[in-house]
Amino acid sequence: MMKTPTDPEPSFVDWFRAAAPYIHAFRGKTFVIAFGGEAMQRGDFVDLIHDVNLLNALGVRLVLVHGVRPQVEARLRARGLLPQYVKDMRVTDAEALECVKEAVGTARVEIETLLSLGLPNTPMAGAEIRVASGNFVTAQPAGVVGGVDLLFTGEVRKVAVSAIRERLAAGDIVLISPLGYSPTGEVFNLILEDVATATAVGLGAEKLIFILDHGDTVDAEGRRVSRLTAAQASRLARELPEGDMRLYLPHAVRACKQGVSRVHLVSADVDGALVMELFTHAGVGTMVTRQSVENLRPATIDDVGGVLQLIEPLEEAGVLVRRSRELLEQEIERFFVDDLDGRIVGCVALYPLAGAPAGEMACLAVHPDFRGGGRGEALLDAVEEAARGVGMKQLFVLTTRTAHWFIERGFAPATPDDLPTPRKALYNWQRRSKVFVKGLR
């Protein structure tokens, strides 16, 4: 069909279709989103609020946790006072506490105002968001650190989980500030990261999301870091220079170990980072999980659809031999799949060859968006291990396009005559596939 000027852009349509599984998966789930006071000072802070509105419209239950450090610093300077820190923790005396309370009050009003925007021709048009805030956090004094009494600086003692869940169930966005209250009526200045982590853990949140104000989600060499296990995140945090990644990673690790499914770190400098991180497979930030979300495993009948989506473009290009859905269903037990957080991003099959202790590796495919990460090698290793496990001594592969890839991985050129007799009889002389073989020890 010819594209008309009014047709939507194919890239948008493809993206929207790809986002559909996430939209279904996130509905009714609880996300905790934490951002520092610096985020509120950015000119594009309203864009983050628009993205929060989008998540709310899609049925995500949202808890926002905000910071106020730069706002407090400004108020202290206005009073001619110098901020005091011990091991990155503020010493909150009575005057500093007044500055904290003033900054928190102003920040709450500003955030609630932005969430109430409903102007026509804006992303908030038609939104009727209710915001709930209050004394959801019980705190206790942080005490003496390094010989210094932190005074009104506190630690999270308890989060009012039931009360927060009631507001979320009613459709409200819950807004939590870095203040805690004691049963004796005292107010304590809290650390944003601690409040966000304790809240996410208490709620058993599906996701905890930290917005980075400074720097990007990269390692010490500046390389993008997209996924980490908790153990990997702990090691990386020790290697990083001072910055938001180093600050937030230990909290991400703690949250994962205490039951939060996913923790995401996204840079405020990337426009739309929150949406792209949550609704695209590759993401734009760093996701931390307790264990790896990638699983190379034997395929099941439930994987047929995912394998078909992966191999059909290669079949149309003539790279792979076409398989019907019926045939794939019959042979699915021959396949291994690379399952990345519920999506099939790679596959390979192993067929025993009658008349010889040998097998044929077939249908090796990796999605274009996930190539270059060693997944092809991992699939090859899985096949070789499985072949050895059943006593195979040789592994054959037939290919029309990727001869060098196999040669680089230990396969040697062969001919159709080298195939076991039953397989040689089925050789397709029209495709003229090149034959390679590898001995298995």
C-alpha positions in Angstrom: 0.0 0.0 0.0 1.3 3.4 -1.0 2.2 5.7 2.0 0.3 8.9 2.0 1.4 12.1 3.7 -1.0 11.6 6.5 0.3 8.1 7.4 2.2 7.8 10.7 5.9 7.4 10.5 6.8 3.6 10.4 9.5 4.1 13.1 6.8 5.4 15.5 4.4 2.6 14.7 7.2 0.0 15.1 8.2 1.6 18.4 4.6 1.7 19.7 4.0 -1.9 18.9 7.3 -2.9 20.5 6.3 -1.0 23.7 2.9 -2.8 24.0 4.3 -5.8 26.0 5.8 -3.3 28.6 2.5 -1.4 28.8 0.7 -4.6 29.7 3.4 -5.7 32.1 3.6 -2.4 34.0 -0.1 -1.8 34.5 -0.9 -2.0 38.3 2.8 -2.3 39.2 4.5 0.1 41.7 7.4 2.2 40.6 9.4 4.5 43.0 11.1 7.4 41.2 13.8 9.4 43.0 15.3 12.7 41.8 17.5 15.2 43.6 16.8 18.9 44.1 19.0 19.6 41.1 16.4 18.1 38.8 13.9 20.6 39.9 16.2 23.5 38.9 16.5 22.2 35.3 14.6 24.0 32.6 13.4 20.6 31.3 12.1 19.4 34.7 8.5 19.8 33.3 9.4 17.1 30.7 10.1 14.6 33.5 6.7 15.5 35.0 5.1 14.9 31.6 6.7 11.4 31.5 5.5 10.8 35.1 2.0 11.7 33.9 2.3 9.2 31.0 3.2 6.4 33.4 0.3 7.3 35.6 -2.0 7.3 32.5 -0.8 3.8 31.7 -1.9 2.5 35.1 1.5 2.5 36.8 1.3 3.2 40.6 3.8 5.9 41.3 5.7 7.1 44.3 7.9 10.1 43.8 10.8 10.8 46.2 12.5 14.2 45.8 15.6 15.9 47.3 16.3 19.5 48.2 20.0 19.7 48.8 20.8 22.7 46.5 17.7 24.5 47.7 18.8 24.1 51.3 22.3 25.3 50.4 20.9 28.4 48.9 18.9 29.2 52.0 21.9 28.6 54.3 23.9 31.0 52.1 21.1 33.6 52.3 21.4 33.5 56.1 25.2 33.7 56.0 25.6 30.1 57.2 28.0 27.5 55.9 26.9 23.9 55.3 28.6 21.3 57.5 29.1 17.7 56.3 30.6 14.6 57.9 31.1 11.7 55.4 28.7 13.2 53.0 26.0 13.6 55.7 24.7 17.0 56.6 25.1 18.2 60.1 21.6 19.5 60.6 21.4 22.0 63.5 18.3 24.0 64.4 18.9 26.7 61.7 19.7 24.2 59.0 16.6 22.2 59.9 14.5 25.4 59.3 16.1 25.7 55.9 15.3 22.1 55.2 11.6 22.5 56.1 11.3 25.7 54.1 12.9 24.0 51.0 10.7 20.9 51.4 7.6 22.9 51.6 8.4 24.9 48.5 9.5 21.8 46.6 6.2 20.0 47.4 4.1 22.9 46.2 6.1 23.2 42.9 5.9 19.5 42.2 2.2 19.4 43.0 1.6 22.4 40.8 3.4 20.8 37.8 1.4 17.6 38.3 -1.8 19.6 38.3 -1.2 21.2 34.8 -3.9 20.4 32.4 -3.4 22.9 29.7 -4.7 22.1 26.2 -2.1 21.0 23.6 0.3 19.8 26.2 1.1 16.2 27.4 -0.9 17.0 30.6 -4.1 17.9 28.7 -7.0 16.1 30.3 -4.9 14.7 33.2 -6.6 14.7 36.6 -3.8 13.7 38.8 -4.2 13.7 42.6 -1.1 13.9 44.7 -0.9 12.5 48.3 1.9 13.6 50.6 2.3 13.5 54.3 4.2 11.9 57.2 4.8 8.5 55.6 8.3 8.1 57.1 9.2 7.5 60.7 12.8 8.5 61.5 15.3 8.3 64.3 18.5 10.3 64.9 21.5 9.3 62.9 23.6 10.0 66.0 27.3 10.6 66.2 29.4 10.0 63.1 33.2 10.5 63.2 32.9 12.1 66.5 30.4 14.7 65.3 26.7 14.8 66.5 24.6 15.1 63.3 21.8 16.5 65.5 18.6 16.7 63.4 19.9 14.5 60.6 18.1 11.2 60.8 17.8 7.7 59.5 14.7 5.9 58.2 13.1 3.8 60.9 9.9 2.8 59.2 7.8 3.5 56.1 4.0 3.6 56.4 3.5 1.0 53.7 -0.2 0.4 54.3 -1.0 4.1 54.1 1.0 4.5 50.9 -0.7 1.5 49.3 -4.1 2.9 50.1 -3.3 6.1 48.3 -1.9 4.2 45.3 -4.9 2.0 45.2 -7.1 5.1 45.1 -5.2 6.3 42.0 -3.1 8.9 43.7 0.6 9.7 43.0 2.4 9.6 46.4 5.0 12.3 46.9 7.5 11.7 49.7 10.0 14.3 50.9 13.3 13.8 52.7 11.8 14.4 56.1 11.0 11.9 58.8 9.0 12.2 62.0 9.6 10.6 65.4 6.9 9.4 67.8 8.1 12.1 70.2 7.2 14.9 67.6 10.7 15.6 66.3 11.5 16.3 62.6 14.6 14.8 61.0 16.4 15.7 57.8 16.8 12.5 55.8 19.0 11.3 52.8 17.0 11.1 49.6 18.6 7.8 48.5 17.8 6.1 51.9 14.2 7.3 51.8 13.7 6.0 48.2 15.4 2.7 48.8 13.5 2.0 52.1 10.2 3.0 50.4 10.8 0.7 47.4 11.8 -2.2 49.6 8.9 -1.7 52.0 6.4 -1.6 49.1 8.0 -4.5 47.3 8.2 -2.2 44.3 8.6 -3.6 40.8 11.1 -0.8 40.0 13.2 1.8 41.8 14.4 4.5 39.4 17.1 7.0 40.2 17.5 10.1 38.0 21.1 11.1 37.7 21.7 14.8 37.8 25.4 14.6 37.0 27.1 12.4 34.5 25.8 9.4 32.5 25.5 5.7 33.1 29.0 4.7 32.1 31.9 2.9 33.7 35.3 4.4 34.7 36.4 4.3 31.1 33.3 6.0 29.8 31.7 2.9 28.3 28.0 2.6 28.5 26.7 0.1 31.1 23.3 -1.2 30.3 22.8 -4.1 32.7 24.4 -5.2 35.9 23.8 -7.9 38.5 23.9 -6.7 42.1 27.4 -8.3 42.4 28.7 -6.6 39.3 27.2 -3.3 40.5 29.1 -3.6 43.8 32.4 -4.1 42.0 31.7 -1.3 39.6 30.9 1.2 42.4 34.3 0.6 43.9 36.0 1.5 40.6 34.1 4.6 39.7 35.2 8.2 40.4 33.0 10.5 42.5 29.6 11.1 40.9 26.0 10.0 40.8 26.7 6.5 39.5 29.0 5.8 42.4 26.5 7.4 44.8 23.4 5.4 43.6 24.8 2.0 42.8 25.2 0.8 46.5 21.5 1.8 47.1 20.5 -0.1 43.9 22.4 -3.2 45.2 20.7 -3.0 48.6 17.3 -2.6 47.0 17.7 -5.6 44.8 19.0 -7.8 47.6 16.0 -6.8 49.7 13.4 -7.7 47.1 13.0 -4.9 44.5 12.8 -6.5 41.1 14.7 -3.9 39.1 16.6 -0.7 39.8 17.2 1.7 37.0 19.7 4.6 36.8 18.9 7.1 34.0 20.6 10.4 33.2 18.6 13.6 33.4 20.7 14.9 30.4 19.0 12.4 28.0 15.7 13.8 26.8 12.9 11.3 27.4 15.3 8.9 29.2 12.7 7.6 31.6 10.4 6.5 28.8 13.1 5.1 26.7 14.6 3.1 29.5 11.3 1.6 30.5 9.7 1.0 27.1 12.6 -0.1 24.8 14.5 -3.3 24.9 17.9 -1.7 24.8 17.1 1.2 27.2 19.3 4.2 27.7 20.4 3.8 31.3 21.7 1.1 33.6 19.4 -1.6 35.0 20.5 -3.5 38.1 19.0 -6.8 39.1 19.7 -9.3 41.8 20.5 -12.0 39.3 21.0 -11.9 35.5 17.9 -11.2 33.5 19.4 -13.1 30.6 19.0 -16.8 30.5 20.3 -19.2 27.8 18.0 -22.3 28.1 16.4 -25.1 26.2 13.3 -23.9 24.2 9.7 -24.8 25.1 6.5 -24.7 23.1 5.8 -21.3 24.5 8.9 -19.9 22.7 7.7 -20.8 19.2 6.3 -17.3 18.6 9.4 -15.6 19.7 11.7 -17.8 17.6 9.5 -17.2 14.6 9.8 -13.4 15.0 13.5 -13.8 15.3 14.1 -16.0 12.2 11.5 -14.8 9.8 13.5 -11.8 8.6 16.5 -14.0 8.0 14.3 -16.5 6.1 13.0 -13.8 3.9 16.5 -12.6 3.2 17.5 -16.2 2.2 20.0 -16.5 5.1 18.0 -19.3 6.8 15.9 -22.1 5.3 12.2 -21.4 5.8 10.4 -23.2 8.6 6.6 -23.4 9.0 5.1 -22.8 12.4 4.0 -26.4 12.4 7.5 -27.7 11.7 8.9 -25.4 14.3 6.4 -26.7 16.9 7.5 -30.2 16.1 11.2 -29.5 16.4 11.2 -26.9 19.2 12.8 -29.3 21.6 15.9 -29.2 19.3 16.3 -25.4 20.0 18.1 -23.3 22.6 17.0 -19.7 23.1 18.6 -16.6 24.6 15.9 -15.2 26.8 16.5 -11.6 27.8 14.0 -10.5 30.3 11.2 -12.4 28.6 12.2 -11.6 25.0 13.8 -14.1 22.7 16.9 -12.4 21.3 18.8 -15.4 20.0 18.3 -19.0 19.1 20.1 -22.1 17.7 19.1 -25.7 17.0 21.0 -29.0 17.3 19.9 -32.0 15.1 21.5 -35.5 15.6 22.7 -37.0 12.3 21.7 -40.6 11.8 24.5 -43.0 11.0 27.3 -41.2 12.8 28.2 -39.8 16.2 27.6 -36.3 14.8 25.2 -33.4 14.9 24.2 -30.4 12.8 23.9 -27.0 14.2 21.3 -25.0 12.5 19.2 -21.8 12.7 21.8 -19.8 14.6 20.3 -16.3 14.9 20.7 -13.2 17.1 18.4 -10.2 16.9 20.2 -7.2 15.1 19.7 -5.0 18.2 21.7 -7.4 20.4 24.6 -8.5 18.2 28.2 -7.8 19.2 27.7 -8.8 22.8 29.0 -12.4 22.6 25.5 -14.0 22.3 26.3 -15.9 19.2 29.4 -17.5 20.9 27.2 -18.3 23.9 24.7 -20.1 21.7 27.5 -22.0 20.0 28.9 -23.0 23.3 25.5 -24.3 24.4 25.2 -26.5 21.3 28.7 -27.8 21.7 28.1 -28.7 25.3 24.8 -30.4 24.5 26.4 -32.3 21.6 29.2 -33.6 23.8 26.7 -34.6 26.4 25.1 -37.1 24.1 28.4 -38.5 22.7 28.7 -36.6 19.5 32.2 -36.3 18.1 31.6 -33.9 15.2 29.5 -30.8 14.7 28.5 -29.8 11.2 27.1 -26.5 10.0 25.7 -25.4 6.6 25.8 -21.7 5.8 25.5 -19.4 2.8 26.6 -16.1 4.5 28.7 -16.5 7.6 31.5 -18.8 6.6 34.2 -16.7 8.2 32.4 -16.4 11.6 32.4 -20.2 11.9 36.0 -20.6 10.7 37.1 -18.1 13.3 35.5 -20.4 15.9 37.3 -23.6 15.0 35.2 -24.9 12.1 37.1 -26.3 9.1 35.8 -26.3 5.5 34.2 -29.6 4.4 32.1 -30.7 1.4 28.6 -32.2 1.1 30.3 -35.6 0.6 31.7 -35.3 4.2 28.2 -35.3 5.6 26.8 -38.6 6.9 24.9 -40.4 4.2 21.3 -39.7 5.3 22.1 -35.9 5.6 24.0 -35.9 2.4 20.9 -37.2 0.6 19.0 -34.1 1.9 21.6 -31.6 0.8 20.0 -28.7 -1.2 22.1 -28.2 -4.3 20.2 -25.1 -5.3 21.2 -23.3 -2.1 24.7 -24.5 -2.4 25.4 -24.0 1.3 29.0 -24.2 2.4 29.7 -27.1 4.8 31.9 -26.8 7.8 32.8 -29.3 10.5 34.3 -29.1 14.0 35.7 -31.9 16.0 34.4 -32.2 19.6 36.7 -33.4 22.4 
